[in-house]
Amino acid sequence: MPSIEIYTTPICGFCHAAKRLLTAKGMSFTEIDVIQDPGRKAEMVQRANGGRTVPQIFIDGAHIGGCDDLYALDRAGKLDPLLAG
């Protein structure tokens, strides 16, 4: 199972949608709340090549992007192979 990290905030609908998709696919993930741990926001921005919005999603260390990017990968049939390792 791949390592999945998601930078989120509790009030973000896109964060909830991304987590729902991954959960529906039976995946576990590490959630990093950038409101609860504000020091992690700078880390997120650096890892996401300047991406400041949440969610920012990483699979096995590779930056996937945000919620729309995750769903686009799924629609294109490219998400399941990533999740399979």
C-alpha positions as a LaTeX table, in Angstrom:
\begin{tabular}{lrrr}
\hline
Residue & $x$ (\AA) & $y$ (\AA) & $z$ (\AA) \\
\hline
Met1 & 0.00 & 0.00 & 0.00 \\
Pro2 & 1.44 & 3.40 & $-0.94$ \\
Ser3 & 2.17 & 6.13 & 1.57 \\
Ile4 & $-0.43$ & 8.88 & 1.14 \\
Glu5 & $-0.20$ & 12.29 & 2.80 \\
Ile6 & $-2.87$ & 14.98 & 2.59 \\
Tyr7 & $-2.44$ & 18.52 & 3.87 \\
Thr8 & $-5.89$ & 19.73 & 4.92 \\
Thr9 & $-8.00$ & 22.05 & 7.02 \\
Pro10 & $-11.15$ & 20.92 & 8.82 \\
Ile11 & $-13.38$ & 23.45 & 7.04 \\
Cys12 & $-12.32$ & 22.56 & 3.48 \\
Gly13 & $-14.96$ & 20.82 & 1.37 \\
Phe14 & $-12.38$ & 19.82 & $-1.23$ \\
Cys15 & $-10.31$ & 18.17 & 1.52 \\
His16 & $-13.34$ & 16.16 & 2.62 \\
Ala17 & $-14.06$ & 15.12 & $-0.99$ \\
Ala18 & $-10.46$ & 13.95 & $-1.56$ \\
Lys19 & $-10.49$ & 11.97 & 1.68 \\
Arg20 & $-13.86$ & 10.42 & 0.74 \\
Leu21 & $-12.50$ & 9.21 & $-2.61$ \\
Leu22 & $-9.40$ & 7.68 & $-1.05$ \\
Thr23 & $-11.45$ & 6.07 & 1.74 \\
Ala24 & $-13.90$ & 4.65 & $-0.82$ \\
Lys25 & $-10.91$ & 3.05 & $-2.54$ \\
Gly26 & $-9.90$ & 1.43 & 0.75 \\
Met27 & $-6.82$ & 3.59 & 1.20 \\
Ser28 & $-5.43$ & 4.88 & 4.47 \\
Phe29 & $-3.62$ & 8.20 & 4.60 \\
Thr30 & $-1.85$ & 10.59 & 6.91 \\
Glu31 & $-3.75$ & 13.83 & 7.33 \\
Ile32 & $-1.78$ & 16.96 & 8.19 \\
Asp33 & $-4.03$ & 19.75 & 9.47 \\
Val34 & $-2.29$ & 23.03 & 8.63 \\
Ile35 & $-4.59$ & 25.02 & 10.94 \\
Gln36 & $-3.88$ & 22.85 & 13.96 \\
Asp37 & $-0.16$ & 22.69 & 13.10 \\
Pro38 & 0.56 & 25.99 & 11.29 \\
Gly39 & 4.27 & 25.27 & 11.00 \\
Arg40 & 3.45 & 22.53 & 8.51 \\
Lys41 & 1.94 & 25.03 & 6.03 \\
Ala42 & 5.40 & 26.24 & 4.94 \\
Glu43 & 6.44 & 22.61 & 4.52 \\
Met44 & 3.36 & 21.99 & 2.36 \\
Val45 & 4.04 & 25.02 & 0.16 \\
Gln46 & 7.65 & 23.94 & $-0.37$ \\
Arg47 & 6.74 & 20.31 & $-1.16$ \\
Ala48 & 3.89 & 21.40 & $-3.45$ \\
Asn49 & 6.15 & 23.72 & $-5.49$ \\
Gly50 & 4.37 & 26.83 & $-4.24$ \\
Gly51 & 0.87 & 25.34 & $-3.89$ \\
Arg52 & $-0.81$ & 27.27 & $-1.08$ \\
Thr53 & $-4.33$ & 25.86 & $-1.17$ \\
Val54 & $-5.56$ & 22.70 & 0.51 \\
Pro55 & $-5.72$ & 19.88 & $-0.04$ \\
Gln56 & $-2.25$ & 19.10 & $-1.29$ \\
Ile57 & $-1.93$ & 15.36 & $-1.90$ \\
Phe58 & 1.22 & 13.23 & $-2.08$ \\
Ile59 & 1.38 & 9.55 & $-3.00$ \\
Asp60 & 4.69 & 7.85 & $-2.21$ \\
Gly61 & 6.24 & 11.31 & $-1.95$ \\
Ala62 & 5.10 & 12.39 & $-5.43$ \\
His63 & 2.99 & 15.54 & $-5.55$ \\
Ile64 & $-0.42$ & 14.73 & $-7.04$ \\
Gly65 & $-1.95$ & 18.17 & $-6.59$ \\
Gly66 & $-5.32$ & 19.04 & $-5.16$ \\
Cys67 & $-8.75$ & 17.48 & $-5.10$ \\
Asp68 & $-9.52$ & 18.26 & $-8.74$ \\
Asp69 & $-6.24$ & 16.66 & $-9.78$ \\
Leu70 & $-7.01$ & 13.54 & $-7.74$ \\
Tyr71 & $-10.45$ & 13.16 & $-9.33$ \\
Ala72 & $-9.01$ & 13.83 & $-12.81$ \\
Leu73 & $-6.52$ & 10.99 & $-12.28$ \\
Asp74 & $-9.39$ & 8.75 & $-11.23$ \\
Arg75 & $-11.51$ & 9.66 & $-14.27$ \\
Ala76 & $-8.53$ & 8.99 & $-16.55$ \\
Gly77 & $-8.01$ & 5.55 & $-15.00$ \\
Lys78 & $-4.60$ & 6.55 & $-13.65$ \\
Leu79 & $-5.33$ & 6.70 & $-9.92$ \\
Asp80 & $-5.88$ & 2.98 & $-9.27$ \\
Pro81 & $-2.46$ & 2.01 & $-10.68$ \\
Leu82 & $-0.82$ & 4.64 & $-8.43$ \\
Leu83 & $-2.69$ & 3.27 & $-5.44$ \\
Ala84 & $-1.74$ & $-0.30$ & $-6.32$ \\
Gly85 & 1.92 & 0.61 & $-6.03$ \\
\hline
\end{tabular}
